[in-house]
């Protein structure tokens, strides 16, 4: 991975000609060692197993703290009922029952 710096960081799509590089111009190239790049891009087997284990331990949405807080407040008086597999247009009046 290398980046060209000339009067600031150059975009990846630009060519040296479009950047205005001429003979004798000073250009800085910043890069990483190949070993560093390879170490970052290849996950180990243990990382993959740890990631799989962490996704299975998540608690359900209804038990999470923020969701439980909203559920404990109860339904507002003017809430529209939800009907499974039905599509209803938005109401003509402003929706005022959302919770922040």
C-alpha positions, -999 to +999 in steps of 0.1 A: +000+000+000+015+033-011+001+068-012+016+097-031+018+131-013+024+162-034+009+194-021-012+172+002-026+137-002-033+128-038-064+108-048-060+072-060-076+079-094-052+108-103-022+103-125+012+119-119+006+141-150-028+154-137-011+162-104+014+184-122+045+163-115+074+175-136+111+167-139+128+177-106+095+179-086+096+166-050+071+139-043+067+119-010+056+083-012+042+069+021+037+032+024+036+002+047+059-028+048+047-059+030+047-079+063+025-053+080-001-054+052-002-092+051-005-094+089-036-072+088-054-087+058-052-124+068-074-133+099-062-162+120-084-193+126-087-183+163-100-148+153-127-164+131-138-188+159-139-160+185-160-139+161-184-168+156-187-174+194-194-137+201-222-135+176-240-166+191-239-150+226-259-120+218-291-115+238-324-111+219-335-076+210-365-077+234-341-083+263-317-055+255-316-025+278-327+002+254-355-019+238-367-030+273-369+007+283-393+015+254-414-016+260-418-007+297-433+027+288-461+009+271-480+017+239-492+053+234-529+060+232-530+071+196-508+043+181-519+026+149-523-012+151-499-033+132-515-061+111-493-089+097-488-090+059-508-058+053-497-027+036-513+005+047-505+040+034-491+066+058-518+086+076-529+120+065-521+135+099-486+139+114-472+109+132-468+119+168-463+088+188-426+081+181-403+079+211-369+095+213 
